[in-house]
Amino acid sequence: MSEGSALHTSFSEHSSGLHLVADLPLLIQQAVDETGVARRTRESLGERFAAGVTRVVEICLAAVALVLLSPVMLIVAIIIRLDSPGPALFRQLRIGKNGHLFAFFKFRTLYADARQRFPELYSYQYTPAEIQELQFKREDDPRVTRAGCWLRRSTLDEIPNFWNLLKGDVAIVGPRPEIPEMLQYYPPEQMIKFSVKPGVTGLSQIKGRGRLKFQQTNAYDVEYVKQKNFWLDCKIALKTIKLVIRLDGAF
């Protein structure tokens, strides 16, 4: 998804989508009721225990990854700073479970002043025909730096996601975290995407990631929510590892 021009992203910059975020809990429940996806307000003791174990695993995984990858993160940060002016880290407002807003961290892959250079790419105003063909990441994106291109293909730009995993903003596997501005383009049936935590990886990531169009990504995210289970999460996680090893990342 598109990056901004500074490390800090204010709520005012996303005001166009925040009024929709406020209505998300109701929209999610309506989508769940209409699609028949099970969403109970009370969980069994076994489900609560499983959720607790999963959260412990996520915390341990995130902590270990951040420690072991700290030398890599330092090297990446230096490369980014040497390649183009601006901060090494990028922070953007994203939508979490039930409309919870959180700051999503990545390494910067675009020019720090990309928003000023290409304001037309940050208007988030699309016609129905345009939204069907919309693809945020493309090989000829003029905003991507030399280091950013390499970071995206190697998936190293996603390492700071482990901080979000440690905080509990995201899960290991889940739908792609969305920005508030794009919420207006979600039809009612796709709102079930926001009934679960977004993920560090997910079904759309192993099905094409940045090569997918906006609507294709949303379709995979909805499919994941409808089929969500432990074994599917394991399959997606293992597939993600294979893709990372093969350097099959986004553009």
NORRA-V55774 format. One line per field, one symbol per residue. phi: phi as a letter, one per 40 degrees, with the letter a starting at -180 (. if undefined). psi: psi as a letter, one per 30 degrees, with the letter a starting at -180 (. if undefined). Layout:
BEGIN
phi: ???
psi: ???
END
This chain:
BEGIN
phi: .cbccaccbccccbccbccccccddccccccccccgccaccbbccccccccccccccccccccccccccdcccccccccccccachcccbbbcbcbcfgccaccbaccbbccbdcccbdccbcfbbcdccccbcbcbaccccccccccccccccgcccdcdccccccgcbbcbicccbcddccccccdccccdccbccbcbaccccbifccccdccccccccdcccbdadccccccccccdcccccfcccc
psi: lklaflekkleefgfffefeeffeeeeeeeeeeefgkkjkfklleeeeeeeeeeeeeeeeeeeeeeeegeeeeeeeeeeeeeelkllelkkkklkakggkklkkklkkflkfgeeeeifffgfhjkleeeffgkjeklfgjffkleeeeeeeefgfffefffeeeefgellekalkklleffefgkleffffegflkllelaeeefgfbfflleeeeeeeeeeeeegkleeeeeeeeeeeeeeeeghial.
END
